[in-house]
C-alpha cells in the first residue's frame, strides 16, 4: 500500500458533519494504546482537554485523559477493585442508584473534557473493564462508538510492567487476559478494529486502512501533513521488551493467556474466530476470582488509593505548573510590549524636545530681527 492509497482523495467520503462518533482505544496497559491514540489524534480525532504528560516510562506521552483516569480508578475502587486487579472483569455493577450517580458524574466529566467535539478520542485502558458504564454515557450523549484494540504480545507487556511497577509475570499475564477479554466483550456490538502493535509500527498505513474498513468510515482528517507527522512519531524507540520465553510455559496462567492471545492474533490478521472460543477462558477467570479474589482485590484496591492520590497530585501540579509557565510567558510578552512602549515614548519625548528647541530658536531669531527694526 502506498502513501497515496490513504490520502483523502483516495479514501471514502467523510460522513456528514452532523454525525458524531467517539473513538475508543481499548485494551491492556502498555500494549501500544498510546501510540495508537496519537495516530488517531494526528488523523483528526480530538484529544481531551487535560492529557497526561509523558514521563520516564513513556517519554512521548500517554495521550490519556488524566481526570477521567482518576475518575475510573475511583469507580473501580467503589466496587472493591483497582486498575491492576486481575479480577476486574466481568464488570462489577453497583446498586441502581449508585450506578446512576456514577454515570451522571462520568457524563459531566466527558462533556467537560471534550466540549462537544465531533470525534472525541478517549484512551484509558480502564475504560475496557468499565465498558458498560461508558457505553451508557456515550448512548446518553447520542454518540456512536468506534473501537480500536491494539494487540501486543502479553510477555512484552509483562516486561514493561515489571520495569515500571515491579509486577510478577503471572500477575501481568492475568491482567492482560482480563483487560483483553473485557475489551472484546464490551466492544462486540460496535464497529471495531483489532490492530497488531508490531503491524502498526511496521506499516501504519496498512493498519489505518484496516481501521477505516472495519469502522466503515474514514478517519476524520488524515491529510498529507498528518501522514508526515505520524511518520515522525512512530519511531523505532517505541519498540521495547521483546518476548523471549514461551507464553504457554508460564506457570498457572500462561496457557490461559495463550488462548486469548491466539484469538486476538488471528483477529488482527483478519482471520476471525468465534467469540465463543473466549467463553471458556472467561469462566475460568471467574472461577479464579471466586477462589482468590477475596485475597487479591482488597490489597490492590488499597494500593490503588495511594497510587491514584499520587497521580492526581502529580497531574494537578503539572497542570498548575503549565498555567504558571503560561502566565510567565504572558508576563514576559507584556514586559516586552512595555519595553517597546517605553522606547516609543522616549523617542516621542526626544522628538518633542527637538521641536521645542527648534521653536525656541525660531522665536529667539524673530525677537532678534524685531529688535533690530
Secondary structure, DSSP 8 states (H G I E B T S, - for coil): --GGGGSGGGS-----TT--EEEEEES-TTSSHHHHHHHHHHTT-B--SSB---BTTBTT----BHHHHHHHHHHHHHTT--TT-TT--S-----HHHHHHHHHHHHHHHHHHHTT-TTBEEE-THHHHTHHHHHHHHHHTT-EEEEEEEE--HHHHHHHHHHHH---HHHHHHHHHHHHHHHHHHTTTSEEEEEEHHHHHH-HHHHHHHHHHHHTS--TT--HHHHHHHHHHS-GGG------S-GGGSTTTHHHHHHHHHHHHHHHTT----GGGGHHHHHHHHHHHHHHHHHHHHHHHHHHHHHHHHHHHHHHHHHHHHHHHHHHHHHHHHHHHHHHHHHHHHHHHHHHHHHHHHHHHHHHHHHHHHHH-
